[in-house]
Amino acid sequence: MVLVVSGPEVLLQRRCRMQRTVRERALQNAFSAVLLILTGEGKVMVEVSQTSDQISPEQPEGLLQVNEFSWGEFAAEGEDEEWNLT
């Protein structure tokens, strides 16, 4: 016996799931190619990857995620001067 589930509720659920997946993949693709680096001299370096490599959340190997970063751990003594980023 095959049960076929159809109707407006199922169609709405599938459409919502599809829209959510498309939005997540678009955001992932938009930001996966940009790398921002702040150097010690206060300069910002931007690198845009032109490769077609795709990183998916299901394959986290090779990714680095920084949740918290403290400058105090890396600041050497005597380097407390203000940076002029303009």
C-alpha distances in whole Angstrom, upper triangle without the diagonal:
4,6,10,13,16,19,23,22,20,22,25,24,23,27,28,27,28,32,32,31,34,36,36,37,39,41,41,42,45,46,46,48,51,53,56,59,62,65,68,70,68,67,63,62,58,56,54,52,51,49,45,44,41,40,37,37,34,37,40,42,46,46,48,48,51,50,54,57,61,64,66,64,66,69,72,75,77,74,74,75,73,71,72,69,70
4,6,10,13,16,20,19,17,19,22,21,20,23,25,24,24,28,29,28,30,33,33,33,36,38,37,39,41,43,42,45,48,50,53,56,59,62,65,67,65,63,60,58,55,53,50,48,48,45,42,41,38,37,34,34,32,35,38,40,43,43,46,45,48,48,51,54,58,61,63,62,63,66,69,72,74,71,71,72,70,68,69,66,67
4,6,10,13,16,16,13,16,19,18,17,21,22,21,22,26,26,26,28,31,31,32,34,36,36,37,40,42,41,44,47,49,52,55,57,60,63,66,63,62,58,57,54,52,49,47,47,45,41,40,37,37,33,33,31,34,37,39,43,42,45,44,47,46,49,53,56,59,61,60,62,64,68,71,73,70,69,70,68,66,67,64,65
4,6,10,13,13,11,13,16,15,14,17,20,19,20,23,24,24,26,28,29,29,32,34,34,35,37,39,39,42,45,47,50,53,56,59,62,64,61,60,56,55,52,50,47,45,45,43,39,38,35,35,32,31,30,33,36,39,42,41,44,43,46,45,48,52,55,58,60,59,60,63,67,70,71,68,68,69,67,65,65,62,63
4,7,10,10,7,10,13,12,12,15,17,16,18,20,21,22,24,26,27,27,30,32,32,33,36,37,37,40,43,45,48,51,53,57,60,62,59,58,54,53,50,48,45,44,44,42,38,38,34,34,30,30,29,32,35,38,41,40,42,41,43,42,46,49,53,56,58,57,58,61,65,67,69,66,65,66,64,62,62,59,60
4,7,8,6,7,10,11,11,13,15,15,16,19,20,21,22,25,26,27,28,31,31,33,34,37,37,40,42,45,47,50,53,56,59,61,58,57,53,52,49,48,45,43,43,41,38,37,34,34,31,30,30,33,36,39,41,40,42,41,44,43,46,49,53,56,58,58,59,61,65,68,69,66,65,66,63,61,62,58,59
4,6,6,6,9,10,11,12,14,16,17,18,20,21,23,24,26,27,29,31,32,33,35,37,37,40,42,45,47,51,53,57,59,61,58,57,53,52,49,48,45,44,43,42,39,39,35,35,32,32,31,35,37,40,43,41,43,42,44,43,47,50,53,56,58,58,59,61,65,68,69,66,65,65,63,61,61,58,58
4,6,5,6,9,10,10,12,14,15,16,18,20,21,22,24,26,27,28,30,31,33,35,36,38,40,43,45,49,51,54,57,59,56,55,51,50,47,46,43,42,42,41,38,38,34,34,31,31,31,34,36,40,42,40,42,40,43,41,45,48,51,54,56,56,57,59,63,66,67,64,62,63,60,58,58,55,56
4,5,5,6,9,10,11,12,14,15,17,18,20,21,23,24,26,27,29,30,32,33,34,37,39,42,44,47,49,53,55,57,54,53,49,49,46,45,42,41,41,40,37,37,33,33,29,29,29,32,34,38,40,38,40,38,40,39,42,45,48,51,54,53,55,57,61,63,65,61,60,61,58,57,57,53,54
4,5,5,6,9,10,11,12,14,15,17,18,20,21,23,24,26,27,28,30,32,33,36,38,40,42,46,48,52,54,56,53,52,48,48,44,43,41,40,39,38,35,34,31,30,27,26,26,30,32,35,38,36,38,36,39,38,41,44,48,51,53,53,54,56,60,63,64,61,60,60,58,56,56,53,54
4,5,5,6,9,10,10,12,14,15,16,18,20,21,22,24,26,27,28,31,31,34,36,39,41,44,47,50,53,55,52,51,47,46,43,42,39,38,37,36,33,33,30,29,26,26,26,30,32,35,37,36,38,36,39,38,41,44,48,50,53,53,54,56,59,62,63,60,59,60,57,55,55,52,52
4,5,5,6,9,10,11,12,14,15,16,18,20,21,23,24,26,27,29,30,33,35,37,39,43,45,48,51,53,50,49,45,44,41,40,37,37,37,36,33,33,29,29,26,25,26,29,31,35,37,35,36,35,37,36,39,42,45,48,51,50,51,53,57,60,61,58,57,57,54,53,52,49,50
4,5,5,6,9,10,11,12,14,15,17,18,20,21,23,24,26,28,28,31,33,36,38,41,43,47,49,51,48,47,44,43,40,39,36,36,36,35,32,31,27,27,23,22,23,26,28,32,34,32,34,32,34,33,36,40,43,46,48,48,49,51,55,58,59,56,55,55,53,51,51,48,49
4,5,5,6,9,10,11,12,14,15,16,18,20,21,22,24,26,27,29,32,34,37,40,42,46,49,51,48,46,43,42,38,37,34,33,33,32,29,28,25,24,21,21,21,24,27,30,32,31,33,31,34,33,37,40,43,46,48,48,49,51,55,58,59,56,55,55,53,51,51,48,49
4,5,5,6,9,10,10,12,14,15,16,18,20,21,22,25,26,28,30,33,35,39,41,45,48,49,46,45,41,40,37,36,33,32,32,31,28,28,24,24,22,21,22,25,27,31,33,31,33,31,34,33,36,39,43,45,48,47,48,50,54,57,58,55,54,54,51,49,49,46,46
4,5,5,6,9,10,11,12,14,15,17,18,20,21,23,24,27,29,31,33,36,39,42,45,47,44,43,39,38,35,34,32,31,31,31,28,27,24,23,20,20,21,24,26,29,31,29,31,29,31,30,33,36,39,42,45,44,45,48,51,54,55,52,51,51,49,47,47,43,44
4,6,5,6,9,10,11,12,14,16,17,18,20,22,22,25,27,30,32,35,38,41,44,46,43,42,38,37,34,33,30,29,30,29,26,25,21,21,17,17,17,21,22,26,28,26,28,26,29,28,32,34,38,41,43,43,44,46,50,53,54,51,50,50,48,46,46,43,44
4,5,5,6,9,10,11,12,14,15,16,18,20,21,24,26,29,31,34,37,40,43,45,42,41,37,36,33,31,28,27,27,26,23,23,19,19,17,17,17,21,23,26,28,26,28,27,29,29,33,35,39,41,44,44,44,46,50,53,54,51,50,51,48,46,46,42,43
4,5,5,6,9,10,10,12,14,15,16,19,20,22,24,27,29,33,35,39,42,43,40,39,35,34,31,30,27,26,26,26,23,23,20,20,17,17,19,22,23,27,28,26,28,26,28,28,31,34,37,39,42,42,43,45,48,51,52,49,48,48,46,43,43,40,41
4,5,5,6,9,10,11,12,14,15,17,18,21,23,25,27,30,33,36,39,41,38,37,33,32,29,28,26,25,26,25,23,22,19,18,15,14,16,19,20,24,25,23,25,23,25,24,28,30,34,36,39,39,40,42,45,48,49,46,45,46,43,41,41,38,39
4,5,5,6,9,10,11,12,14,16,16,19,21,24,26,29,32,36,39,40,38,36,33,31,28,27,24,23,24,23,20,19,15,15,12,12,13,16,18,21,23,21,23,22,24,24,28,30,34,36,39,39,39,41,45,48,49,46,45,46,43,41,42,38,39
4,6,5,6,9,10,10,12,14,15,18,20,23,25,29,31,35,38,39,37,35,31,30,27,25,22,22,21,21,18,18,15,15,13,14,16,18,19,23,24,22,24,23,25,25,29,31,35,37,40,39,40,42,45,48,49,46,45,45,43,41,40,37,38
4,6,5,6,9,10,10,13,14,17,18,21,23,27,29,32,36,37,34,33,29,28,25,24,21,21,21,21,19,19,16,15,14,14,16,19,19,23,24,21,23,21,23,23,26,28,32,34,37,37,37,39,43,46,46,43,42,42,40,38,37,34,35
4,5,5,6,9,10,11,12,15,17,19,21,25,27,31,34,35,33,31,27,26,23,22,20,20,20,20,18,17,13,12,10,10,13,15,16,19,20,18,19,18,20,20,23,26,29,31,35,34,34,37,40,43,44,41,40,41,38,36,36,33,34
4,5,5,6,8,10,10,13,15,18,21,24,27,30,33,35,33,31,27,26,22,21,18,17,17,17,14,14,10,10,9,10,12,14,15,18,19,17,19,18,21,21,25,27,31,32,36,35,35,37,41,44,45,41,41,41,39,37,37,33,35
4,5,5,6,9,10,12,14,17,19,23,26,29,33,34,31,29,25,24,21,19,17,16,16,16,14,15,12,12,12,13,16,17,18,21,21,19,20,19,22,22,26,27,31,32,36,35,35,37,40,44,44,41,40,40,38,35,35,31,32
4,5,5,6,8,11,12,15,17,20,23,26,30,31,28,26,23,22,19,18,15,16,17,17,16,15,12,12,12,12,15,17,17,20,19,17,18,17,18,19,22,24,27,29,32,32,32,34,37,40,41,37,37,37,34,32,32,28,29
4,6,6,6,9,11,13,16,19,22,25,29,30,28,26,22,21,18,16,14,14,15,15,13,12,9,8,8,9,12,13,13,16,16,13,15,14,17,18,21,22,26,28,31,30,30,33,36,39,40,37,36,37,35,32,32,29,30
4,6,5,7,10,13,16,19,22,25,29,30,28,26,22,20,17,15,12,11,12,12,10,10,8,8,9,11,14,15,15,17,17,15,17,17,19,21,24,25,28,30,33,32,32,34,37,40,41,38,38,38,35,33,33,29,30
4,6,7,8,12,14,18,20,24,27,28,26,23,20,18,15,14,11,11,12,13,12,13,11,12,13,14,17,18,18,20,19,16,18,17,19,20,23,24,27,28,32,32,31,33,36,39,39,36,36,35,33,30,30,26,27
4,6,6,8,11,14,17,20,24,25,23,21,17,16,12,12,10,10,12,13,13,13,11,11,12,13,17,17,16,18,16,14,14,14,15,17,19,20,24,25,28,28,27,29,32,35,36,32,32,32,30,27,27,24,25
4,6,8,11,14,18,21,24,26,24,22,18,16,13,11,9,8,11,11,10,9,8,8,10,11,14,14,13,14,13,11,12,13,15,17,20,20,24,25,28,28,27,29,32,35,36,33,33,33,31,29,29,25,27
4,7,10,13,17,19,23,24,23,20,16,14,10,8,5,5,7,8,9,9,9,10,13,15,18,16,16,17,15,13,14,15,17,19,22,22,25,26,29,29,27,29,32,35,36,32,33,33,31,28,28,24,26
4,7,10,13,16,20,21,19,16,13,10,7,6,5,6,10,11,13,13,13,13,15,17,20,19,17,18,16,14,14,14,16,18,20,19,22,23,26,26,25,26,29,32,33,29,29,29,27,24,24,20,22
4,7,10,13,16,18,16,14,10,8,6,5,6,8,12,13,15,14,15,14,17,18,21,19,17,18,15,13,12,13,13,16,17,17,19,19,23,23,21,23,25,29,29,26,26,26,24,21,22,19,20
4,7,10,13,14,12,10,7,6,5,7,9,11,15,17,19,18,19,18,20,20,24,22,20,21,18,15,14,14,13,16,16,15,17,17,21,21,19,20,23,26,26,22,23,23,21,18,18,15,17
4,6,10,11,10,8,6,5,6,8,11,14,17,19,21,20,21,20,23,23,26,24,21,22,18,16,14,14,13,16,16,14,16,14,18,18,16,17,19,23,23,19,20,20,18,15,16,14,16
4,7,8,6,6,5,6,9,12,15,17,21,23,25,24,25,23,26,26,29,27,24,25,21,19,17,16,14,17,16,13,14,12,16,16,14,14,17,20,20,16,16,16,15,12,13,10,14
4,5,6,5,6,7,11,13,17,19,22,24,27,26,27,26,28,28,31,29,26,26,23,21,18,19,17,19,18,15,15,13,16,16,13,13,15,18,17,14,15,15,14,11,13,11,14
4,5,7,9,11,15,17,21,23,26,28,31,30,30,29,31,31,34,32,29,29,25,23,21,21,18,20,18,15,14,11,14,14,11,10,11,14,14,10,12,11,11,9,12,11,15
4,6,9,11,15,18,21,24,27,29,32,31,32,31,34,34,37,35,32,32,28,26,24,24,21,23,22,18,17,14,17,18,14,13,14,16,15,11,13,11,11,8,9,9,12
4,7,10,13,16,20,23,26,28,31,30,31,30,32,32,35,34,31,31,28,25,23,22,20,22,20,17,16,13,16,18,15,14,16,18,16,13,13,11,10,6,7,6,9
4,7,10,13,17,20,23,25,28,28,29,28,30,31,34,32,30,30,26,24,22,22,20,22,21,18,19,16,19,20,17,17,18,21,20,16,17,15,13,10,10,7,10
4,7,10,13,16,19,22,25,24,25,24,27,27,31,29,27,27,24,22,20,19,18,20,20,17,18,16,20,21,18,18,20,23,22,19,19,18,16,12,12,9,11
4,7,10,13,16,19,21,21,22,22,25,26,29,27,25,25,22,20,18,19,18,21,21,19,20,18,22,22,20,20,22,25,25,21,22,21,19,16,16,13,14
4,7,10,13,15,18,18,19,19,22,23,26,25,23,23,20,18,17,18,18,20,21,19,22,21,24,24,22,23,25,28,28,24,25,24,22,19,18,15,16
4,6,9,12,15,15,16,17,20,22,24,23,21,21,18,16,16,17,18,21,22,21,23,23,26,26,24,25,27,30,31,27,28,27,26,22,22,19,20
4,6,9,12,13,14,15,18,20,23,21,20,21,18,17,17,18,19,22,24,23,26,25,29,29,27,28,31,34,34,30,31,31,29,25,25,21,23
4,6,8,9,11,12,16,18,21,19,18,18,16,15,16,18,20,23,25,24,27,27,31,30,28,30,32,36,36,33,34,33,32,28,28,25,26
4,7,9,11,14,17,20,22,20,20,20,18,18,19,21,23,26,28,28,31,31,35,34,32,34,36,39,40,36,37,37,35,32,31,28,29
4,6,9,11,15,18,20,18,18,18,16,16,18,21,23,26,28,28,32,32,35,34,32,35,37,40,41,38,39,39,37,34,34,30,32
4,6,10,13,16,17,16,17,17,16,16,19,21,24,26,29,30,33,34,37,36,34,37,39,43,44,40,41,41,40,36,36,33,34
4,7,10,13,14,12,13,13,12,13,16,18,21,24,27,27,31,32,35,33,32,35,37,41,42,39,40,40,39,36,36,33,34
4,6,10,11,10,11,12,12,12,15,17,20,22,25,26,30,31,35,33,32,35,38,41,43,39,40,40,39,36,36,33,35
4,7,8,7,8,9,9,9,12,13,17,19,22,23,27,29,32,30,30,33,36,39,41,37,38,39,37,35,35,32,34
4,5,5,7,10,11,10,13,14,17,19,22,24,28,30,33,31,31,34,37,41,42,39,40,40,39,37,37,34,36
4,5,6,10,11,10,12,12,15,16,20,22,26,28,31,30,30,33,36,40,41,38,38,40,38,36,37,34,36
4,6,9,12,11,14,15,18,19,23,25,29,31,34,32,32,36,39,42,44,41,41,43,41,39,41,38,40
4,6,9,9,12,13,17,19,22,24,28,30,32,30,31,34,37,40,42,39,40,41,40,38,39,36,39
4,6,6,9,10,14,15,19,20,24,26,29,27,27,30,33,36,39,36,36,38,37,35,36,34,36
4,6,9,11,15,17,20,21,25,27,29,26,26,30,32,36,38,35,36,38,37,35,37,34,37
4,7,10,13,16,19,20,23,24,27,24,24,27,30,33,35,33,34,35,35,32,34,32,34
4,7,10,13,16,17,20,22,24,22,22,25,28,32,34,31,31,33,32,30,32,29,32
4,7,10,12,13,16,18,21,19,18,22,24,28,30,27,28,29,29,27,29,26,29
4,6,9,11,14,17,19,18,18,21,24,28,29,27,27,28,27,26,28,25,28
4,6,7,11,13,16,14,15,18,21,24,26,23,23,25,24,23,25,23,26
4,7,10,14,16,15,16,19,22,25,27,24,24,26,25,24,26,24,27
4,7,10,12,12,13,16,19,22,24,21,20,22,22,21,24,22,25
4,7,9,9,10,12,16,18,20,17,17,19,19,18,21,20,23
4,5,6,8,9,13,15,17,15,14,17,16,17,20,19,23
4,5,5,6,10,12,14,11,11,13,13,13,17,17,20
4,5,5,8,10,12,11,10,13,14,15,19,20,23
4,6,9,11,14,13,13,16,17,18,22,22,26
4,6,10,12,10,12,14,16,16,19,20,23
4,7,9,7,8,11,13,13,17,18,22
4,6,6,8,11,14,15,19,20,24
4,6,8,11,14,16,19,21,25
4,6,8,11,14,17,19,22
4,6,9,10,14,16,19
4,7,9,13,15,18
4,7,10,13,15
4,7,9,12
4,6,9
4,6
4
